[in-house]
Amino acid sequence: MSETVYIHRAPVEGSDGPVGVVFTTHGAAVVYTGLEVHTEKDAPLLEEIEALCGLTFFRREQDLPLYGVPCLYVFAADGAGGVLACAGDEEGPVYHIPPSLLPHLAAPSIAALLETASADPDWREKCLAGGPWPRLPAAPEGRAAIRQALGLPRPERPAAPAVPPQVFPSRAAAERVYPIQEMEELLVRTPRFQVRPMTSPADRTGKAYVHYTAWIETYTGLMDQKILDGHSLEHCRDITEKYPSNTLVLLDRDQGGRVAGFACFVPKARDVVSVPEAAEVSALYLLSAYHGLGLGRMLMDACLARLDRPRVALFVLQGNEKAIGFYQHMGFSMTGHQLTDRINGVEITELEMVLDRDV
C-alpha cells in the first residue's frame, strides 16, 4: 500500500523563488503543502484588467485563512470572499476557491483564464461557483487592448492533470487528515530516540511511570513479592519530584516523545561506594518493550559523557544476571564490595561494580 507524505513549504536559502519537490519512490509521493500569495506590482492596464475581468490582484503579501494540499498559489480575489489559485505550481490548472473552501476548476492555466475573462463579460457566471455574478462592462476596445498587451491568446501547452487540491482553513486542520512534515525533517532525519536531561512535567510523569513499570518488569522473580507489593507509582512520583536533578530521559519520537527509559547519575559518588575518586550511576531503567535496541548503552554513554571522574561505580541486585552481563559488556567489573538493605522487612543484597577509565 502506498503512502503519501506531504512536506510543508519552507524557505530555501540561495533560491530566487519557490522550490518544489515531487518524486516517487516505492509508491511514496512527496509534495509541498501550504499557501503562497503572489503579488503584482502596479503595471500598465492592471487596474483596467481588474475592472473588466472582475479580478483583484494582491498588491502585497497577506495572511489568508487557507492551507492547501498540495500548495496553493493564490494570485487574485474574486470580490466575493473567494480566491483564484493554482494548485501544485504556478503553471498548473486554476481553481476557484469560494468561502466554502470547495475548489472548482476555473481554467486549465492562468493564460487561459485571462483569455476567457478578457473576452467574455459573463465569464464569472459561467466559470465560477457561487453567484449570481453581475455582468461586467462590455468595453470591446478595452478588452482588445488587454488581450494585445498580455499577448493573448498564447500557444496552448499540454494540459496538466486537473486534480482538485484539498483546501483547509489552517495547517492544523490539514494535519488531522495528512501526515504533513517540514522539509528539514525530510532532508535531515531526526533519530527516533533522543536522550536529554529531564526538564518538563511530561518528562517527570514519564520517568515516574518507567520507574514503576520497569522496576516491576525487572525484579519480578528476583525479589520477594512483599517488596514488589510495596512498590507504587505514587512512590515513584515522589522520588521524581524530590530528586529531579542529574536525571536523563530517553524519548521515543515515534510515540509522540514518550519516555521509554531513564538514568540517574551522581558526579561525586555516595559514601557507600568503596572505590576512591568515583562518580556513580545510581539508576538505569528501560521499559521491556525497548530491550535489545541498544538503548541501555545509549543511556549509559550519555551518563558517562557527563561524568569526569576516573572511575564510575554502580550497584546491581545480586542474581540479576542480565544486568550484570550488560554492565560487564560496558566495561564494568565486580569489586567484591556488597551492600545489604532491608525493604518491607526483606533483606536484599546489591553488588558493587566499577568502570576504571584509566585501564
ZAMARGU-4260 file (C-alpha; in steps of 0.2 Angstrom, whole numbers, plus 5000, padded with zeros to 4 digits):
<rodrens>
0) 5000/5000/5000 | 5007/5017/4995 | 5009/5031/5007 | 5009/5050/5003 | 5020/5061/5013
5) 5016/5080/5012 | 5030/5092/5015 | 5026/5110/5022 | 5034/5124/5011 | 5050/5131/5019
10) 5061/5145/5013 | 5076/5138/5003 | 5092/5148/5006 | 5100/5154/4990 | 5085/5152/4979
15) 5077/5165/4968 | 5059/5159/4972 | 5049/5144/4977 | 5057/5127/4975 | 5046/5112/4973
20) 5049/5094/4976 | 5039/5080/4968 | 5046/5062/4967 | 5040/5044/4968 | 5050/5030/4977
25) 5041/5014/4981 | 5024/5022/4978 | 5028/5036/4990 | 5025/5054/4983 | 5031/5069/4991
30) 5024/5086/4988 | 5023/5103/4996 | 5009/5110/5005 | 5003/5127/5012 | 5000/5143/5004
35) 5009/5156/4993 | 5001/5173/4990 | 5008/5180/4974 | 5008/5199/4972 | 5008/5211/4957
40) 5016/5227/4956 | 5007/5242/4948 | 5008/5240/4929 | 5000/5247/4914 | 4982/5242/4912
45) 4982/5232/4929 | 4968/5242/4935 | 4958/5241/4919 | 4961/5222/4919 | 4954/5221/4936
50) 4939/5232/4932 | 4935/5222/4915 | 4939/5205/4921 | 4932/5205/4939 | 4948/5201/4947
55) 4958/5209/4961 | 4976/5205/4961 | 4986/5206/4978 | 4997/5221/4979 | 5006/5214/4995
60) 5008/5198/5005 | 4994/5195/5017 | 4988/5181/5028 | 4974/5171/5022 | 4964/5158/5031
65) 4969/5144/5019 | 4980/5129/5018 | 4982/5118/5003 | 4987/5100/4999 | 4996/5102/4988
70) 5002/5120/4990 | 4990/5134/4984 | 4997/5148/4973 | 4984/5161/4976 | 4985/5176/4964
75) 4968/5185/4964 | 4952/5188/4974 | 4935/5186/4966 | 4927/5201/4975 | 4915/5190/4984
80) 4926/5182/4998 | 4934/5169/4986 | 4951/5167/4978 | 4959/5160/4962 | 4974/5149/4964
85) 4985/5137/4955 | 4987/5120/4964 | 5005/5112/4965 | 5014/5125/4955 | 5011/5141/4945
90) 5009/5133/4928 | 4995/5121/4935 | 4976/5122/4932 | 4967/5137/4940 | 4954/5133/4954
95) 4941/5145/4961 | 4940/5143/4980 | 4925/5151/4987 | 4922/5154/5006 | 4915/5136/5007
100) 4933/5130/5003 | 4927/5118/4990 | 4938/5121/4975 | 4931/5121/4957 | 4941/5121/4941
105) 4940/5138/4933 | 4953/5136/4918 | 4967/5125/4913 | 4980/5139/4916 | 4982/5157/4921
110) 4984/5162/4902 | 4968/5153/4898 | 4959/5161/4912 | 4964/5178/4907 | 4959/5175/4889
115) 4942/5169/4894 | 4940/5184/4907 | 4945/5197/4894 | 4934/5190/4880 | 4918/5187/4889
120) 4909/5199/4901 | 4899/5184/4908 | 4914/5173/4912 | 4911/5173/4930 | 4894/5167/4929
125) 4900/5153/4918 | 4916/5148/4926 | 4915/5152/4945 | 4904/5144/4958 | 4893/5155/4969
130) 4884/5170/4962 | 4874/5176/4954 | 4888/5186/4947 | 4884/5203/4939 | 4889/5206/4921
135) 4905/5215/4918 | 4906/5230/4906 | 4907/5225/4888 | 4920/5238/4883 | 4926/5229/4867
140) 4940/5241/4864 | 4947/5240/4882 | 4946/5221/4881 | 4955/5220/4864 | 4969/5231/4872
145) 4971/5219/4887 | 4972/5204/4875 | 4985/5213/4865 | 4995/5219/4880 | 4995/5201/4888
150) 4999/5193/4871 | 4983/5183/4871 | 4979/5170/4865 | 4995/5161/4869 | 5001/5145/4862
155) 4992/5130/4871 | 5003/5119/4882 | 4999/5101/4886 | 4986/5102/4900 | 4991/5097/4917
160) 4981/5084/4926 | 4966/5093/4934 | 4967/5085/4952 | 4957/5097/4964 | 4968/5102/4979
165) 4962/5098/4997 | 4959/5115/5005 | 4958/5118/5023 | 4956/5134/5035 | 4973/5130/5043
170) 4988/5119/5044 | 4981/5111/5060 | 4965/5106/5051 | 4975/5099/5037 | 4986/5089/5049
175) 4971/5080/5055 | 4970/5072/5038 | 4988/5071/5031 | 5005/5067/5038 | 5012/5084/5035
180) 5031/5086/5038 | 5044/5100/5037 | 5056/5100/5023 | 5070/5100/5036 | 5064/5084/5044
185) 5064/5076/5027 | 5082/5081/5022 | 5089/5078/5040 | 5081/5063/5048 | 5079/5066/5066
190) 5084/5050/5076 | 5069/5041/5083 | 5077/5040/5101 | 5084/5055/5110 | 5092/5056/5127
195) 5091/5073/5136 | 5090/5080/5153 | 5073/5078/5162 | 5065/5096/5162 | 5047/5096/5158
200) 5032/5090/5168 | 5029/5077/5154 | 5047/5071/5157 | 5044/5069/5175 | 5027/5060/5173
205) 5035/5048/5160 | 5051/5045/5171 | 5040/5040/5186 | 5030/5028/5175 | 5045/5020/5168
210) 5052/5019/5186 | 5037/5010/5192 | 5034/4999/5177 | 5052/4994/5173 | 5055/4990/5191
215) 5041/4978/5191 | 5047/4970/5174 | 5065/4969/5180 | 5063/4962/5198 | 5048/4950/5196
220) 5055/4933/5201 | 5071/4941/5208 | 5064/4950/5223 | 5052/4944/5236 | 5034/4948/5232
225) 5032/4958/5248 | 5045/4971/5241 | 5035/4971/5224 | 5019/4974/5233 | 5026/4989/5242
230) 5032/4997/5225 | 5019/5010/5219 | 5018/5023/5206 | 5014/5037/5219 | 5031/5032/5227
235) 5040/5034/5210 | 5032/5051/5208 | 5038/5057/5225 | 5056/5052/5221 | 5055/5060/5204
240) 5049/5077/5212 | 5061/5076/5226 | 5077/5072/5216 | 5074/5080/5199 | 5092/5084/5195
245) 5105/5073/5186 | 5092/5063/5178 | 5092/5059/5159 | 5076/5053/5150 | 5076/5043/5134
250) 5062/5049/5122 | 5054/5039/5108 | 5049/5052/5094 | 5039/5039/5085 | 5027/5038/5100
255) 5025/5056/5102 | 5040/5059/5113 | 5036/5045/5126 | 5048/5042/5139 | 5055/5024/5136
260) 5069/5024/5149 | 5079/5035/5161 | 5096/5035/5170 | 5102/5045/5186 | 5120/5049/5189
265) 5130/5057/5204 | 5145/5067/5199 | 5153/5063/5216 | 5148/5045/5222 | 5140/5042/5239
270) 5150/5037/5254 | 5144/5019/5252 | 5155/5017/5236 | 5171/5008/5241 | 5182/5015/5227
275) 5190/5032/5228 | 5188/5046/5216 | 5172/5039/5209 | 5156/5046/5201 | 5141/5035/5202
280) 5127/5029/5190 | 5113/5027/5203 | 5099/5021/5192 | 5096/5015/5174 | 5079/5008/5169
285) 5071/5004/5152 | 5054/4998/5148 | 5055/4979/5142 | 5047/4984/5125 | 5063/4993/5121
290) 5075/4980/5126 | 5088/4973/5113 | 5089/4990/5103 | 5105/4996/5111 | 5096/5009/5121
295) 5103/5004/5138 | 5120/5008/5130 | 5114/5024/5124 | 5108/5029/5141 | 5124/5024/5149
300) 5135/5033/5136 | 5125/5049/5140 | 5129/5047/5158 | 5147/5043/5156 | 5149/5059/5145
305) 5143/5069/5159 | 5155/5062/5172 | 5173/5067/5173 | 5180/5056/5187 | 5192/5042/5183
310) 5180/5029/5190 | 5162/5026/5189 | 5153/5015/5201 | 5135/5007/5202 | 5126/4994/5212
315) 5116/4979/5204 | 5105/4967/5213 | 5113/4950/5217 | 5105/4937/5205 | 5101/4950/5191
320) 5112/4941/5178 | 5105/4950/5163 | 5110/4967/5171 | 5127/4961/5177 | 5131/4955/5159
325) 5126/4971/5152 | 5137/4981/5164 | 5152/4969/5160 | 5149/4972/5142 | 5150/4991/5145
330) 5167/4988/5154 | 5162/4987/5172 | 5169/4974/5184 | 5165/4967/5201 | 5174/4975/5216
335) 5169/4962/5228 | 5160/4975/5239 | 5142/4972/5244 | 5128/4982/5251 | 5114/4974/5262
340) 5097/4983/5264 | 5080/4979/5270 | 5064/4983/5261 | 5047/4979/5268 | 5056/4968/5281
345) 5065/4958/5267 | 5084/4958/5265 | 5092/4961/5248 | 5110/4962/5243 | 5117/4973/5229
350) 5134/4970/5221 | 5146/4985/5218 | 5153/4986/5200 | 5166/4999/5194 | 5172/5006/5177
355) 5190/5011/5178 | 5193/5024/5164 | 5212/5023/5167 | 5213/5005/5162
</rodrens>
